[in-house]
Amino acid sequence: MTDLDAAFERVFELAERGRYSTSPNPRVGAVVVASGGEIVGEGWHDRAGGPHAEVVALAEAGSRARGATVVLNLEPCAHEGRTPPCAGALVAAGVARVVFSTLDPDPRTAGKGREWLRSAGVATRTGPFSERAERLNEPFLVSVRTGRPFVHLKWAASLDGKIGTATGESRWITGEEARADGMRLREECDAILVGAGTVLADDPALTRRTGLNRSILPHRRIVVDGRLRVGAQGRVFSPEAPGEAWLATAIDESDPRVAPFRERGVRVLSLPAAEAGRVDLPALLAELARLGVRSLLVEGGGETAWGFLAARLADRVTGYHAPLLLGGRAAPSALSGVGYAILTEAPRLAGLELASLGDGFRVTGRLAWPGAA
C-alpha cells in the first residue's frame, strides 16, 4: 500500500462516520499529509450546516498544512452555502496539492473548486478510488445528476422471490440479522415509501428504530395511493410517530376523502394520474425533490416496486433472501406488474455485493439499463 493508498483508506473511514447524518449533503472525509508522509490533520463532515471535512482537517493541522497534500473523496466546494467555500480555505492554508476521487456534480461547484485551486497554483489530481467514492455518495451524486431522489428498491423474500405466502402471511420470512440490516437502510434514506397494498395487508409503521440517523432532515413516511384506498387510521399515519407522514395520491386535494388525513397532520401530495388511476411517478419524484428528499427507500409491495422499475426510475436494488421456498401462484412476489417480455429488455445488477446474514443473505447492486451509456 502506497502512502496515497493509506491516506485514502483513512479518508473513507472518516467519511463513513457521516453515513447517517450528513443528508442532504455528501459524506466527505479529508486528511492533511505533510511532505514526509505523516498525517497531520484529519476531519469529516458530520452534519449539514456544520464545518466541512477540509476545514476540520486544516484546523487540526494548523501551520503544518502549508506545503502539504490534502486527500479527500470529493471535490472541494466552491460556493458559499451554510459554510464558506472549502477551495478558498485550502488556498488560504497554503497547501501544495489536493487529491480527490470525484468531481462534485453540484453546478455551484462542478469543476469550479478544482479550477480555483489550480488558478492559485495548487496542484490537483482527480480520480483515485473513484468507484468507491461513487458508491459512498450514491444518493447525493444520483440526486444532483438526475434532479430527482435516488431510488433504492428493497425487499425481504424467500429464495424463490415470494414476499408472503399464498394466504398473505409474511412475518417473518427473513431472520433477525436481515431485519436489523434492513432497519439500517431506513436510517440512510431521507424517506421510506410503500404502496397502498402494503398498507392494507401489513399496516406498517415505517419508523426508524435504531437511533443511527442524526440528519437535520425529518424522517418522511410516504404512502403512494392513487385511488385512495387506505384509511387515515393506519399506523404509518400516526401523529405520535417521529418524523412526518405523507400521502401521495391522484385524488384532488379538495376531495372530502382527503380531510381525515389532514386532520391527523398528514401532508397530502395531490399529483397527476397515470394509467388506471395510479400516481404519476415522475411527477411524484419531482415533487419529492422539490421538498428536499434526496434519497427514497421503496419497501414495497411488488406492484409499487415494479412501477419504479418499469419507468426506469430505480437506481439500486437490495434483496434480503431466506433459505425458504414458498411457491404458490397467488403468493405475492417482490416484483409484480406485467414484467418484461424478453430478456434483453430487463435491467441487470452491476457492482454486485453479497453478504451472509444469519442463515440468509443480502444481495445488492446498482441497476444497469439496456442501451444506457
N, C-alpha and C positions, 0 to 999 in steps of 0.2 A: 504494500500500500504506500503510495507516494504521500508527501506532505499535503498536497491538494486533496487527495482522496480522503485523508484523515480529517481535514478541515471540513469537507462536505459531509462526512459522516456525522460530525458534531452538529453541523448546520441543520441536518434533517432531524436529529434527536431534539434539538431545541425547538424547531418549528412544530414538531408533534405536540408540544406542550399546549399549543393553541388550538388543537383539533376541535375542541368542544366550546370554544369561547370567542373566536375572532369574527364570526359572521356578523355583518356582511363583508368584512374584509378578508383577505387571503391569510393563509398560515405561512409565516416567514420566520426563519432563523438566520442569524448572522454571527460571524466570528471575525475578529481582527487578528491577523497573523503578522508578527514582527519579521524583520528581514532574516533573522536567524531561524525562523520556523516555529517560534513559540506563539501560542495563542495568548494574546494579552487582553483580549476583551471579547465578550460574547453576550448575546441577547436574543430575545424572541418577542414577537408581537403577541401580547396577552389578550387584549380586548380592543374592539373598535372604540376609538376615542382616546386610547392610551398611546404611549410612545411606541414608535415602530422599532423593529428589531435592530436596524442600523444605529439608531440614536442611542439605544440602550447599550449596545456593544461599544460604541465610540465613547460613551460616558465612562464605562469601566476601563477602557484603555487609556483615557486621558492623553497626555502628551506622547505616549508611546504609539499612538495612531499615526503620527507624522511619518511618512515614508513606508507605511505598512500596506499589506494587501488585505482587502475586505472580501470575504467569501459569503455568498448568500444564495438562496434558491429562487429569488425573483428580482427582476429589475428594480432598482431604487425609484421611488415615486418622484415625479417632477411637478406635482401640483400641490397647492395649498388646500388642505381639507380640514379635518379636525385638528391636524398637526401640520407643522411646516414640512416642506419637501425634503426628502432624505438625500436626494442628489446634492442639494446645496449644503447639507450638513457634512457630507463626505468631502466635498471640496474644501469647506472651511476647516476641516480637521487636518488637511494636508496629506491624505492618503495617496499612495503612489499608484495603486492598482485596485480595480474592483472586478471580481469574477462572479458571475451569476448564471443560473441554469436556464431561465426562460425570460423572454420579454414580457412585460405586463401589457395585456391587450386593452386595458382601460385607455380610451382615446385621450385622456388627460395626461397620460404618460407615454405608452405605446412607442418606445424608442426615444422619447424625449429625455428620459433620465440618462440613458447611455450617451446621447449627444451632449447633454450638459456636462457630463464628466469628461468626455473627450475634448470638448472645447476649452476646458480648464486645464488640459494637459494630463489628465488622469488616464492611464491605460485601462482598457476594458477587455474582457473576454466573455463571450456568451456561449452557452451550450452544454457544459459539463453536467451530467446527470439530469438531462432534460426530461427523460421519460419518467424518472422518479419524481421530479418536481411537478410534472403534469398530473400524475396520479395523486399526489398530495393535495393539490389545489384544484382538483377536478370540478367541484361545484362552482367555485369562483370563476375559473377560466371559461367553462362552458357557458355560464350565465352571461358573462360580459361579451363573449364572442357571438352568441345567438340572440341576445336580447330577451331571453325567456329563462325561467328557472331550469336548473339542472334537474332532470327527472330520473329517479332511481326506482326501478321496479323491484319489489321484494316479496317473496312468498315462502311459506313453510309447507312442505308437501311430502307425500310418500315417494318411494323410489320411482313409481310409475306416474308421478305428476299430479296426484289427486290431493286436493286441499280439504277433503272431507269424505265421509262415507256416502253410500247411496241414500242413507236416511238423514244425512246432514250433520252427523257427529264429526266434530273437528278438534276437540280439546282432549288430549293434546297429541298431535301427530308427532311432533319432534320433542326431543328431550330438553332437560333443564338448561344444558350448556348452550344449545342452539337458541332457545328462547332468550337467554341472557344476552347472547351476542346480538340478536335482533333488537333488543331494547337499546343496546349501544348505538345501533344505526339510527334510532329515533333521536338520540342526543346530538347526532351530527347534522341533522337536517333542520331547516327553518320551519317546515310544515310537514304534516302527515295527511295523506288523502286516502279515502276509501269511497267506494260506490254505495248506492242505496241498498243493493243486495246484501252486502256485508253487514250493514247496519241492521237490516231486517232479520238476518239469520243469526248474528252473533251479539248484537248490542254492545259493540266495543267502546271502551273509554278513550282510547288513543292518547293516553297521557304518557309523559316521560316519568320514569320511576327510579333512575339511578342517581340523579343529582349531579351528573357529569357536566351538563350544559351550563355555561356561565355567560352566554351571549347577551348582548344588550337587547336582542330581539325577543319578543314574546313567542312562546310556542303556539303554533296555529294548528288546530284540529279541523280538517276540512272534509265535508261530505259533499260529493257531487251527485245530484239527483235531479235530472232534467224535468221529470214529470211530478216531482214532489210526492213520492210515495212514503217517505219516512215521517214519523211523528216527532214533535218537538220535545217529547219526554225522554228520548234516548239518552243514554249515559254520555255520549260524545258531546251533547249539547248542555251538559250540566254547568250552571253558572258557578258552582263551587270548585270546579276543576281549575287548576292553574293554567294560565295562558288564555287563548281566545278560541271560540268555536265559530266556524264559518260554514255557511251553506251556499253552494253554487248550484243554481237552478236555472232552467229556461222559462220558469213561470214568471210573469210580470210582477214587479215589486208591489203593485197595488192590489194584487190578488189577496182576498181575505185569508187564504190558507197560509200566507206568509206571516201574518200577525203573531201567532203563538211563538214563532221562533224569535222574533224581535223582542217579544215580552220577556224572553229568557236571556236576552243580551247577545243573541247570535247575530253575527254580521252576515247579511244576506247579499249575495252577489247575483243579480239578475242578468243573465247573459244570453246571447243569441242561441237559437236552437239549431242543431244539426238534424240528421235523419232520425226518424222515429222519436222525436222529441228530446233527444239526448242533448246535453250541453256541448256547444262547440268548443272543442279542446284548445285549438289555437287561441280563441278569444279568452278562454279561462286562463291560459298561461300568460297571455299578455296582461291581463288584469292582476294576476298574482305578482308579476314582475313590477308592475306599477305600484303595488302595495308593499314592495320591499322583500318579497320572497325570492331568495337566490337558489334554494335547493328544496326539492319536493320528494318525499318518500311515499311512493304509491304502494299501499299494503293490500290492495285487492278491491273486489274479487276478480275472477277470471275475465269477465266482460270488460271491466274497467281497465285492467292491465292490457287487454287486447286493444282497446280503443287507443291508448297511447302508442302501443307498438305499431298498429296499422297506420297511424298518422305519422309515423317516424318522429315521434316526439319523446322518445325514451333514449336515455344515454347509457345507463348501466343497469344490469340485472344481477340480483343476488338471490340465490335459491338455497334454502335450508332443506335438506332431504334426510328422511329417516329410512332405515333399512326395513321398510314395510311395504307390502303390496296390497292395494285396496281394490283395484279394478272397479267394474260397475259402469254401465252406460250412463246411469243417472247421477253418478258421483261427480261433484264439482271439480274442475281442473284449474291449475294455476293460470292457464291461458284458455279462454273460450273464444267466442266470436266465430267468424266464418273460416278463419285460418287461411294459410297460403295455399294456392292451387298447385304450384310447382316449387320444387326445391330451390331453384335459382332466385326466386323472389324473397326467400326468407333471409333475415339477417343472421349473422354468426356472432359469437362472442370472441373478442380479441383480448389479448393480455390476460388470459385465464389464470385465476388464482384458486387453489383448492386448499381446504383446511379441514382436519378432523375435529369434530366437536362431540365428545361423548361417544355414543355408538352411531352417530350420524356424521354428516359432513356439510360444509358450506362451499358453494361454487359461486364465483363472481367474475364478471368480465364486462368490458365496455362493448356496446353494440356497434357492429360494423355492418353498414348497409350496402347491399349490392349496388354497384355503379357509383358509390361515393368515392371522392378523391382521397 
